């Protein structure tokens, strides 16, 4: 077993850098974090298929790029900012704009060539059939003639 010399000042410097990064992210110092976002998703596993729903409000279906692999789903798109000028008054916006990209790992292998998609009211619903080897199959066990 090798002895390792404890260097408290080096560890404190590492902790300081991590804290600086965290505060930069919280205060919006990092502009990239302000312009990116990821849609919220929910996944439901059924006997024959996986149902994945993603909330992408304010985005049209033509602006979405959805790719389904055997083990993951990738959703990408962009929520464009439309700048409106007003002569009088005050303008405040809490909407999120910018490009987004999210990859959702799937818990089972799927048949990615048989995906059914529906896009309604800002909710993308993907119905993805499970691969044959991932489905629960029930076999009768023969115990003999006894």
URDAUR-V487542 format. One record per run of one state. SS is the DSSP state (2 for helix, 1 for strand, 0 for the rest). FROM is the first residue (numbers start at 1). LEN is the number of residues. If there is no record, write none. Layout:
((SS;FROM;LEN) (SS;FROM;LEN))
This chain:
((0;1;7) (2;8;20) (0;28;3) (2;31;5) (0;36;4) (1;40;6) (0;46;3) (1;49;7) (0;56;5) (2;61;3) (1;64;5) (0;69;3) (1;72;8) (0;80;18) (1;98;8) (0;106;4) (1;110;1) (0;111;5) (1;116;5) (0;121;2) (1;123;8) (0;131;1) (2;132;3) (0;135;12))
